[in-house]
Amino acid sequence: MSAGRPRDRRVSLLSLRSVAGQVFLLQVVIVVLLVAAAVAMEVYQAAHDALRQGRRESVVAAEAFANAPGVAQALRGPNPTAVLQPRAEAARKRSGVHFIVVMNTHGIRYTYPYPSEIGKHFVGTIEPALHGHTTIENRAGGPPTPAGGGMFVQAVVPVFDEHGAVVGMVSAGKTIQGVTSQWVSDLPITVGSGVAALALAAAGTALVSRRLRRQTHGVGPAEMTRMYEHHDAVLHAVREGVLITGAGGRLVLANDEAQRLLGLSADAQGRDVRELGLPEDMTRVLMSGEAVTDEVHLAQDRLLAVNKRPTFPGRAQTGSVVTLRDTTELAAVSGRAQATRERLKLLYEAGVRIGTTLDVVREARELAEVAVAGFADVVMVDLIDATLRGEEPAAGRWRLRRVAIGGDQRIKPLWPVGEQVWFSPAAPQNRALERGYGLLQADLRQARAWREEAPERAGEALEQGLRSLVAVPLQARGVPLGVASFYRVRETPEFDNEDLLLAEELTARAAVAIDNARRFTREHAMAVTLQRSLLPRRQPEQDALEVAWRYLPAEAGVGGDWFDLIPLPGARVALVMGDVIGHGMHAAVTMGRLRTAAHNFATLDLPVEEVLWHLDELVACMDGEEHTGPNPEGHSGNEVIGATCLYGIYDPVAGTFTLARAGHPGPAVVYQDGTVTYPDVPASPPLGLGGYPFETTELHLPEGSRLVLYTDGLIEDRTRDIDTGLEQLRRTLRHSDGRTPEQICQAVIDSVAPAHPADDIALLVARTRLVPRSHVAEWDVPVDAAAVPSVRAACAAKVREWGLEEIAFTTELILSELVTNAIRYGASPIKVRLLYGRSLTCEVSDGSSTSPRLRRAATTDEGGRGLFLVAQLAERWGTRYTTNGKVIWADQALEGREPTTEGGTLADVLLEQFDAASF
């Protein structure tokens, strides 16, 4: 029997009828669910990794083979299979994919791992590849592969010839397999962890249950009976009097302490309370049926705290339980306890009310407001000037400035708020700063050093009632920030040492908040300075738009809002508005990198959608660097880099604005009649996600229309949604007729921007202009070298008509070279356009996409000097591509002087191209 009892006890510990058994069952269910979830996550992660790896390897293999030398020539050859099949199989084996298929533009295979499948139609989507795009898709079924059947991923990429035309396609794919092997290998670890957790849970449950039984000593009914039998011993041993009265006011029970406190006789139990000879007020309390809480009554020169409750609440006829506690000794210290409670309450209020903002001056005012509420009559806070600027004060003599005064307004301060404060070396405030701890001056009439600072003002303050002073330095991390002066007047007791300790505790809490605000002020100022230095400082010279802008940083810290105005060839102007995710220095630096990149892409004269595509790639690369590069000190390394952007190009000749946006709010357009619209610009994902196209929209804007670009901080905050902000912006812009862009900017900021912006705000308003038709001249040029003189003569006549005789000859030379190059190397149609504005722009367009290159011709070359002459004669020149070909442009400055070069006159430039050996 004795051997079986431990086993029975272990079984009972985990029985479902016990709390320990039920807890153990719950732990088993939780562990099983966790194991199942872990297995499911491993299966999903393995499948996801295999699919992602297959997609990446398929794209790499397909693009590498498509761009390999000779693939395009082989596709145009008489027998592509003979040339490409061996190369495809060799590439497949090296790359690790399961098939590489080369096909023509009709989808007929030229290569396949199994020759029997050559000549059949490709199974997959090829339409995007025919348009020059890469396609990645997942498929099941199809022809057999060396890796067997099942799900596979394949990529289809186009093959371009030297003219950029699609001559064929290459597909590479890989069967998704090995998923089971990846997660099955981890299954024993997961299951083993679950089993171990179950074992630990069972052991822990058993140990806790045994410990509880051990702590309660296995109390059973018999033991409880004995405990109740001994309640009298416990009742009479307590230091608190206990009385129990019956329904009729008869004393049922009185312990020893109650008999001592009330002076009851030994036969008091069982007698009526009114017969016990107790004081009248005590008898009234015992006889009443009302509950009593901590009432103090006098009995035998003792102050007794009385509490009374019914023995059976809810019954009509019930007795009462009365407890008596001797508070005679507590009364002596009640005053000190009250003072302690008041001090604790003051410190609690300080913890709640101080540190609510990140403004240095506001924190100092909060200290003054808290201190005058229950500690001092007058409080004055002086901060070092370096603290106000966000700098860390240096050791030495400090320049203090009064920033806060609180308390009795009848007391005239020695120095008002905002004035520089000077303390003598012996003054309590200066000594407190130097020593690093508070000083008590109980009687200011005896404080000669304090009175010597400003005798007249000090005398007035004493007459007004100042009596006592505590000066405590404000310091955090051992750095002094300022000093707080606490004063009391004649009607209030003098400060003592306990008050000094309370003042030091109060200022210590305030100093931490002030130091945090100081450091924030420094970092905020640095970030704002960096942000503003990265934004445009002045408007570039251009005639297409009249522009004004505003930038407002957020109160909590600068963000990554940015904008730009970039002049482009052909009198066009690019407008950029963007917003980087996040706040602080990191967002400002990222903004600067993006603005520089956008400016460079724009100056390359790329189409709108290509500029956004390049920015998207750049943001993705920057985000990759953040997560893969080493973390510098103080940098978490897990910031997500992302941005939104709106980019558009305004052409004042055509009056069109071509734009696209990547996750950014669309623009507002204000027409001359006051109509405000939000054009429907297709929304694309923010920059950094990659793999998504950017769609453009072309707006036709009459002259005088206003374009309004902005970031989401203008129209959205915590108190309103985007629709409400857009409607407020619409109402403001509707009344902008006759206003300049500068006035519109100010009106929008005043009426739409939040009073306390949580996000920074960028706003740009541009009024459109059109190039007069009289300043634009265009000619169609036939593809004939004999047409060059006539075009040259017509252009010269137009230049002279505009009054530009001084550069007419230079213009003829530039046009002659550009038109000749277009006829010789370009394709029809060929057009010539002259634009007369800040500069004279000559544009020659043709249907070819081949870009000319500037080079220095050798002495034996017959050609190659035309573009060199254009570069020397023009202020700027370049090439931009269009959907129908290209445009070569050259700008000439209108400064009324003959063009010269660094090497000398125009004749010198021409002669430099030849030497004596060339003749």
C-alpha positions, 0 to 999 in steps of 0.5 A, spaced: 500 500 500 505 504 501 508 503 494 502 505 491 500 511 494 506 516 490 504 513 484 496 514 485 498 521 487 502 523 481 496 520 477 491 525 481 495 531 480 494 530 472 487 528 473 482 532 468 478 533 474 483 537 477 485 544 475 493 542 474 490 537 469 485 542 466 491 546 465 496 541 462 490 539 457 490 546 455 498 546 454 497 540 450 492 543 445 496 549 445 503 546 443 499 541 438 497 548 434 503 551 435 507 545 432 502 544 426 502 552 425 510 551 424 509 545 419 505 549 415 509 555 415 515 551 413 511 548 407 509 555 405 516 558 406 519 552 402 514 553 396 515 560 396 523 560 396 523 555 391 518 559 386 522 565 387 528 561 386 525 558 379 523 565 377 530 569 378 534 563 375 529 563 369 529 570 367 537 570 368 538 564 363 533 567 358 536 574 358 543 571 358 541 567 352 537 572 348 543 577 349 548 572 347 552 574 341 549 571 334 542 569 337 539 574 333 543 573 326 542 565 327 534 567 328 535 570 321 539 565 318 536 559 314 537 553 319 536 556 326 535 550 330 542 547 327 545 553 330 542 554 336 540 547 339 547 545 341 548 552 344 541 552 348 543 545 351 549 547 353 547 554 356 541 549 360 546 545 363 550 550 365 545 555 368 541 549 372 534 551 368 530 545 365 529 547 358 531 553 354 527 554 348 528 559 342 522 561 338 520 565 332 515 571 333 510 566 331 511 561 337 514 556 333 520 552 337 527 552 334 530 548 340 528 544 346 531 539 350 527 533 346 528 534 339 521 531 338 518 537 340 522 542 336 517 545 330 511 545 335 508 551 338 510 554 344 506 553 350 505 559 354 504 567 353 508 570 348 504 577 346 508 581 351 515 579 349 513 581 342 512 588 344 519 588 348 517 586 355 519 580 359 513 575 361 514 571 367 508 565 369 507 559 372 504 553 369 503 546 369 503 541 364 506 542 357 511 538 354 516 533 358 522 536 361 528 533 363 526 534 370 519 531 369 512 534 370 509 538 375 508 545 376 514 549 373 515 557 372 518 560 365 520 566 363 519 569 356 524 575 353 524 578 346 530 578 342 532 584 339 536 586 332 541 591 331 535 596 329 531 594 336 526 590 332 523 583 336 526 578 331 524 572 336 524 570 343 527 566 348 524 562 354 527 559 360 524 555 365 525 550 371 520 545 374 518 547 382 521 541 386 524 539 392 519 543 396 518 536 400 525 535 402 526 542 404 521 541 410 521 534 411 528 535 414 526 540 419 520 536 421 523 532 426 526 538 430 519 541 430 516 535 432 521 534 437 521 541 440 513 540 441 514 533 445 520 537 449 515 542 450 509 537 452 514 534 457 516 540 460 509 542 461 507 536 464 513 536 469 511 544 470 504 542 472 506 536 476 511 541 480 506 546 481 501 542 483 505 538 488 508 545 491 501 548 492 499 542 496 506 542 500 504 550 501 497 548 504 500 542 508 494 538 505 489 541 509 483 537 509 476 537 513 479 535 519 484 540 519 479 546 517 475 544 523 481 544 528 482 551 525 475 554 526 476 551 533 482 555 535 479 562 532 478 565 539 486 565 540 487 568 534 481 573 535 484 575 542 491 576 539 490 581 534 491 588 536 485 591 534 478 591 538 473 587 535 465 587 537 459 583 535 452 585 537 446 582 536 440 584 533 437 587 539 443 591 541 446 585 546 453 584 546 455 578 543 463 578 543 468 582 545 476 580 544 481 582 549 483 588 545 476 591 545 475 590 552 482 594 554 480 600 549 473 601 552 474 599 559 469 593 559 468 588 565 469 581 564 462 580 564 460 585 559 458 579 554 451 578 553 449 584 556 445 590 553 450 595 550 446 601 553 448 598 560 456 598 559 457 605 561 460 607 554 460 614 552 454 617 549 457 617 542 460 611 542 453 607 545 449 611 539 454 608 534 453 601 537 446 601 537 445 605 530 443 600 524 448 604 519 455 603 517 460 607 519 467 608 516 473 610 520 469 615 525 474 617 530 471 617 537 474 619 544 474 613 549 478 613 556 482 619 553 484 615 547 482 617 540 479 610 537 477 609 529 471 606 529 468 601 523 462 598 523 458 593 518 452 588 518 454 581 520 449 579 515 448 584 509 441 584 506 437 581 512 432 586 516 434 583 523 441 583 523 447 584 528 453 588 527 461 587 527 465 593 530 472 594 529 476 599 534 483 601 532 487 606 537 489 612 533 492 616 539 499 615 536 497 616 529 494 623 530 501 626 532 504 624 526 498 626 521 501 632 520 507 630 517 503 624 513 499 630 510 505 634 508 508 627 505 502 626 501 502 633 498 509 632 496 508 625 493 502 628 489 506 634 487 511 629 484 506 625 481 503 632 477 510 633 475 511 627 472 504 627 468 505 635 466 512 636 465 515 633 458 509 633 454 512 637 448 519 637 445 519 645 446 525 648 451 521 654 453 514 650 454 518 645 458 520 651 463 513 654 463 510 647 465 516 647 471 513 653 473 506 652 473 507 645 477 511 648 482 506 654 484 500 649 484 503 646 491 510 648 493 512 655 492 509 662 491 513 665 485 517 661 481 523 663 476 526 659 471 533 661 467 536 657 462 543 658 459 543 661 452 546 655 449 540 650 451 535 655 448 539 654 441 539 646 442 547 646 443 550 643 449 553 648 454 560 649 455 563 649 462 565 656 464 561 662 465 554 662 463 549 667 459 542 666 462 536 668 460 529 668 463 524 664 460 518 663 465 515 666 471 509 663 475 506 665 481 503 671 485 503 677 480 503 682 485 511 680 486 515 684 481 521 680 478 528 682 478 528 680 471 522 680 466 521 674 461 526 674 455 531 679 458 538 676 460 539 675 467 546 676 471 548 673 477 553 675 481 559 670 483 556 670 490 549 669 488 545 663 490 543 661 483 550 662 481 553 658 486 548 652 485 550 652 478 557 652 479 556 646 485 551 642 482 546 642 487 541 646 490 542 652 496 537 654 501 536 661 503 531 661 508 531 669 510 532 673 504 533 679 508 539 676 510 542 674 503 546 680 502 549 677 495 542 676 493 540 683 494 547 686 491 545 683 484 540 689 483 539 693 490 533 697 487 529 691 484 531 686 490 528 692 495 522 692 492 521 685 492 522 684 499 517 690 500 512 686 496 513 680 501 518 675 498 521 671 504 525 665 502 528 662 496 531 655 494 535 655 488 536 649 484 540 647 478 537 644 472 542 639 470 541 632 466 547 627 464 552 632 468 551 638 464 548 644 466 542 647 463 539 653 467 537 654 474 530 654 477 529 659 483 523 658 488 520 663 492 515 664 498 512 670 501 510 672 508 504 669 508 507 662 507 512 658 512 519 658 510 523 653 506 526 648 510 531 642 508 525 637 506 523 643 501 530 643 498 530 635 497 523 636 494 525 642 489 531 638 487 527 632 485 522 636 482 527 640 478 531 633 476 525 631 472 524 637 469 531 637 467 531 631 463 525 633 459 528 640 458 534 636 455 530 632 451 527 638 448 534 641 447 537 635 443 530 635 439 531 642 438 538 641 435 537 635 431 531 638 428 535 645 426 540 640 423 535 636 419 531 643 417 538 646 415 539 640 411 532 639 408 532 646 405 539 646 403 537 640 398 531 644 396 531 649 390 534 656 393 532 660 387 528 659 380 532 657 374 531 662 368 525 660 363 519 663 360 514 657 360 512 658 367 511 663 372 512 659 379 512 660 386 513 655 392 513 653 399 516 648 404 513 647 411 517 642 415 513 638 420 513 640 428 515 633 430 521 633 425 523 634 417 520 629 412 522 627 405 518 632 401 521 635 395 520 639 389 524 641 383 523 646 377 528 643 371 529 647 364 529 643 358 531 644 351 525 647 346 523 652 352 520 646 356 520 645 363 520 639 368 516 639 374 517 634 380 514 633 386 516 627 391 515 625 398 520 620 401 517 615 407 519 617 414 522 623 418 528 626 420 535 626 417 535 619 414 529 622 410 532 628 408 538 625 405 534 620 401 530 626 399 537 629 396 539 623 393 532 622 389 532 630 387 539 629 384 537 623 381 531 626 378 535 632 376 540 628 372 534 623 369 531 630 366 537 633 363 538 626 359 531 628 356 528 622 357 520 621 357 516 622 363 515 614 364 522 612 363 524 618 368 519 614 373 522 608 372 529 609 373 527 613 379 523 606 381 530 602 380 534 607 384 529 607 390 529 599 390 537 599 390 537 604 395 533 600 399 537 594 398 543 597 400 540 599 407 538 592 408 544 588 406 550 593 408 553 594 415 549 598 420 553 604 422 553 607 429 546 609 431 543 607 425 538 601 426 538 598 419 531 596 418 528 603 415 524 602 409 526 606 403 520 608 399 517 614 396 512 617 392 513 622 386 509 626 380 513 628 374 511 632 368 514 636 362 510 642 360 511 644 353 509 652 352 509 651 344 504 646 344 501 648 351 501 641 353 503 638 360 505 630 360 505 627 367 505 621 370 505 619 378 508 614 382 503 613 389 503 621 389 497 625 389 495 628 383 495 635 381 490 641 381 488 645 375 485 652 375 483 655 369 482 662 367 474 662 368 476 659 376 474 652 374 478 647 379 479 640 377 483 634 379 485 631 372 484 623 372 492 621 372 493 614 372 495 611 379 502 607 379 505 604 385 510 608 389 517 608 388 521 602 390 516 596 389 519 595 382 516 591 376 510 596 375 509 600 369 508 608 369 502 611 365 502 618 362 497 623 361 497 629 357 493 635 359 492 641 354 492 647 358 490 654 356 495 660 357 494 663 364 492 656 367 495 655 374 498 648 376 498 646 383 502 640 385 503 638 393 504 633 398 499 629 402 501 633 408 497 639 405 491 635 405 491 630 410 492 630 417 489 626 424 483 630 424 481 630 417 481 625 411 484 626 404 477 628 401 476 633 406 483 636 404 482 636 397 475 640 398 478 645 402 484 646 397 478 646 391 475 652 395 481 656 396 483 655 389 476 657 386 477 664 389 485 665 386 482 669 380 487 675 378 492 672 384 500 671 382 502 664 384 506 667 390 499 670 393 496 663 391 501 659 395 500 664 401 493 663 401 493 655 400 498 655 406 493 660 410 487 656 409 488 649 407 495 647 411 494 644 418 495 649 424 500 644 427 503 639 421 504 632 423 508 631 416 512 636 412 508 640 406 511 642 399 507 646 395 508 649 388 504 653 384 505 655 376 502 659 371 502 657 364 505 661 358 505 660 351 510 661 346 507 666 341 506 663 334 510 669 331 516 666 335 516 659 332 518 657 325 517 650 322 519 647 315 519 640 312 525 638 309 525 633 303 530 627 303 535 631 298 541 634 299 539 640 294 534 642 299 539 644 304 541 651 301 533 653 300 532 651 308 538 655 310 536 661 306 529 661 309 532 660 316 536 666 315 531 670 313 526 668 319 532 670 324 533 676 320 526 678 321 526 677 328 532 682 329 538 677 330 542 679 324 549 678 329 547 670 329 544 669 323 551 666 320 552 662 326 545 659 325 546 658 318 552 654 319 549 650 325 542 648 321 546 646 315 550 641 319 544 638 322 540 638 316 545 635 312 547 630 317 539 628 318 539 627 310 545 623 310 544 619 316 537 619 318 530 618 315 524 621 313 520 625 315 525 631 316 523 637 319 526 644 322 524 648 327 526 655 330 524 657 337 525 665 339 525 666 346 531 667 352 535 663 346 535 661 339 533 654 339 535 650 332 531 643 332 532 638 326 528 632 327 528 625 323 525 619 323 531 615 325 533 613 332 540 613 331 544 618 335 550 622 333 556 622 336 561 628 337 568 626 336 575 629 333 576 627 326 583 625 324 587 629 319 585 624 314 578 623 315 573 627 310 567 627 315 566 628 322 567 635 323 560 637 323 558 636 330 564 639 333 562 645 329 555 645 332 558 644 339 563 650 338 558 654 335 552 653 340 551 654 347 548 647 348 546 642 344 543 635 345 539 629 342 532 627 345 528 621 342 521 621 340 516 616 339 517 617 331 525 618 331 529 623 334 530 631 335 537 634 335 537 641 338 542 647 339 541 653 343 545 660 342 545 665 347 542 672 345 548 676 347 549 680 341 556 678 340 559 673 335 560 666 338 567 665 340 571 659 343 576 657 348 581 657 343 579 663 339 575 666 333 570 661 329 576 661 323 581 659 328 576 653 330 575 651 323 583 651 322 584 647 328 581 641 324 586 641 319 594 641 319 599 642 314 600 635 312 592 634 310 593 639 304 
